[in-house]
């Protein structure tokens, strides 16, 4: 199968479904990743690097290294503006539609609709339009993933809370996810920050025990079409 993971920022793909990406790749599936934001490195803004090309290139290189560890076939960088994916939704939709038309994926993973980050919500809205059932290259399965330090930050808002109904066993690929995340040195934080290696492992274990597995990644299933 052809798999597409749509992410707002470099590292979201690894945090959200790195173990699932690795499992797809090990099973022989072709996994593609699209990263929409390219105009900033959010953790380096305060240091004057907002439009520093060297910093932007560094995080892209980290994404490529992480992708190789996970088994990603190709990464598409849209280079859109940070914090504008939701406000400039037309541009976001066009970017996703272009990649969907190019690779014609059967399965698409995207951000959760209620994430605390507006660019994550922008990816959800844009991808939802790009893969709608009446679209020419509509995939048969669409799922949304959670991203630590974003998705869980709105747990007090019932209408935006992430309630998973689809789980993937990543017991054998969690190590690859953690190894891939180490490529993003600028993005990692010390525990108990959720965006830490220990935090990533803790979430995988928690999602795993909720369905009697050693480790899992959780998703909300948006669509699953079984046809002949």
Secondary structure by P-SEA (a helix, b strand, c coil): cbbbbbbccccccccccaaaaaaaaaabbbbbbbbcccccccccccccccccaaaaaaaaaaaaaaaaaacccccccccccccccccaaaaaaaaaaaaaaaccccbbbbcccccccaaaaaaaaaaaaaacccccccccbbbbbbbcccccccccccccbbbbcccccccccaaaaaaaaaaaccccccccccccaaaaaaaaaaaaaacccccbbbbbbcbbbbcc
